[in-house]
Amino acid sequence: MRMYDIINRKKHGYALTDDEIRFFVEGFTKSEIPDYQASALLMAICLKGMDENETAVLTDAMLHSGDAADLSSIPGVKVDKHSTGGVGDKTSLIIGPIVASCGVPVAKMSGRGLGFSGGTVDKLESIPGLRTEIGSERFRAIVRQTGIAIIGQSGNIAPADKKIYALRDVTATIESLPLIASSIMSKKLAAGSDAILLDVKTGSGAFMKTLDDSIALAQAMVSIGSRSSRRVMAVITDMDAPLGNAIGNALEVEEAVDTLQGHGPDDLTSVCVELASYMLLLAGVAKDIKECRKLSQGAIKSGEALNKLHAMVEAQGGDVSALERGLAKAPLMTPFTAATSGYITGMNAEMCGMASLALGAGRARKEDSIDYGAGLILKKKTRDRVEVGETIALMYTSESGRFRDAKESLSSAVSIGDAPPHPVKTVLAAVSEQGVTML
């Protein structure tokens, strides 16, 4: 079998055989196939696509290129969650404790962020003392003890995906639905949970900008999960505006705590209740989504979900008292104010994310360090009335020179008009094996 022939077949739009796909993944992982040939195939896939079977086989090949986590020693149905990313997306810190407090174990491996702000691991590491680099035995022990643990990806999980993604990043082949779906699902399936809920974002701050594209990605990933005998569902959530009011690591942890105390922003609370409810549905805790919503809301109201967060933080070495007194913000703060009076008609999530990045809350490159206390707290959001000079956001950083670029990004993000826009739903659709349900 020759790589030249595989590239040529895909270039002309033919479906690759299972053996051809596995030959490519194994050979590239072992560095037997050079980057230039791998790049050519990735571009051909980007232009010609892959059918459902090709995508499933590519996912399986990347999954089996390394180790898979064994969670069999943890009793019960383990449910994982993956988000396609967004601005102000601290949902894992909220829904994990909700689900765990309802008796469903959550053994989650998360990544670090590249871009607007940190990933879930970075947010957790803004808590003094908390460790996310934990061995597999200790990881499983914490889940058995507390019902939940969130750690960084460890071991040799899907090494083929790491190599392929690095090449996609520099060859303009990121935006390929089968490559995106197989990348996400190879890691999620390797993480070992019995069921997976996918939070697929849509809008200006999401990877998929349109609802149709987001649904198509969700359907592809649900299909892959079903072929792998996993329970998989997806929920499509809005990311045209930032989720919640906090953007930045320590700031988002504080908002997560507020939400578990019942005082979170309405948009963040509603999204988290919905995501947690579908995770409970996947675990079989109740027969319908309405009953699962009642359980999720009850876990917040009773304080049990917050107790689970505290238990996890303590088990992973974190200072629980820091959550109670509040995490440290960056020392420099200045407001971003309204240039005119009117209603906020739009708050572009991507540009808000760029403002957070400018303040030091994210990474432009993998080697960049994060300022855990940097970021934004939004005081006004879409549909709110503002007067000229009124504060729209508070900007936090450790370097005063960062404020200028952040202000420029926020100026581009915020639109002000004479009338408020129509309300927008935060949860748009649910996708399962049975089809798409608009919510």
C-alpha positions, 0 to 999 in steps of 0.5 A: 500500500502506498501513501501516494495512491491513498492521496490520489484516491481522496483527491478524486473524491473516492471513499477510502477503505478501512485499511487505507485509513488505518495505514495512514494513521499508524504510519504517520503516528510512527513517523513512517509517513512524512509531513508533506504526504500527511498534509496532502491527504488532510487537504484532500479530506478538507476539500472532498470530505469523508462519509460516515464510515470513513469518519468512524474508522478514522476516529477508531484508528486515532483512539487505538493509536495510544492508551484508553482509560480504564474506569471499570473500578468506579461503580455506576454509569460514568458520564463525561461532557465535552464542549467545543469551546466558547467565551466564558465557558466554565460549565464543567465546574458547575455541571460536574458537581451537579451530576455527581451530587445526583449519584452519577460519577464524573471522571473527567479529563480536560485540557488547557486552553489556547486562545481567549482564556484558559481551559478547564484545567487552567481555571482549576489551577487558579485555586491555590494548591489544586493539582490536576496532574494526578496519576490514574490510580489516585484519579479513580480513587478520588472519583470513588471517594467524592464522585467527581475528579477533573484532571489534565489529560495524562498518559498516551491518549490518542497520540495520532490526534496530537500529531494530526492536529498539530499539522492541521493547525499549520496547513489550513485544514482545521475547518473540516467537519470529519477531522473535527469530529474524529479529533474530539471523539477519539479523545472522548472515547479514550477517556473511558466513560460510558456515556458522553454529552457534547455541548456544541456551541454556535455563534460568533464566539464558537468554532461553528458560526451557524446553527446548521453547521453546529447541528451537522457537527453534533450529528457526526459525533453522535454517529461516531459514539453510537458506532462505538457502543457509547451513549452519546447526545449533543446539545446546541448552545448559543455563543453569540455573546459570552456565557455568564459575566466573567471571562478569565480563569479565577474570575470564572471559578468565582462565578461558578461558585456563585452559580452553585450557590444559586446566585449565578447569571441567568444565561449561565444557570439555564445552560448548566441546568440543561447540560447537567439534566441531559447528563443525568438522562444519559446515566438513566437517573430518570426517564425524562428530561423534565425530571432530570431538570428538577434533580439538577435544580434541586442539587443547586438549591440544596447546596449538595452540588456546591458540597461536591465541588468543595469535596473535589477541590479538597481531594485534589489538594486545593484550598477550599477556604479560598473559594469561600473568601474569593480568589485573587484578581489581578491588581490593576483594574479599569472600567470600559464605559459606554461611548453613547447612550442606548441599548446594547444590541450586540456583544460579539463573543469572539471579540470579548474573548480577544479582550480577555486574551489581551489582558493576559487571561489566555494564551496566544501560543502554547508556551505562553503563561497565564495571568490567573487573575486577569480578565473581564467582568461584564456589568452589562450585556445584550439588551441592557440599557446603558448611558454614556460613560456608564460601565459595561465591563471591568478589566483586570490585568497585571500590566497596565500596557495591556488595557489599550488592546483590550479596550480596542477589542471591546469597542469592536465587540459592543454595539449600541442602538436605539432599541433592544434586540429580540431575546435569544435562546441559550439552548437551541437544540438536542441531537441524539440517535433519534434525530434533532429536536429544536428546543 
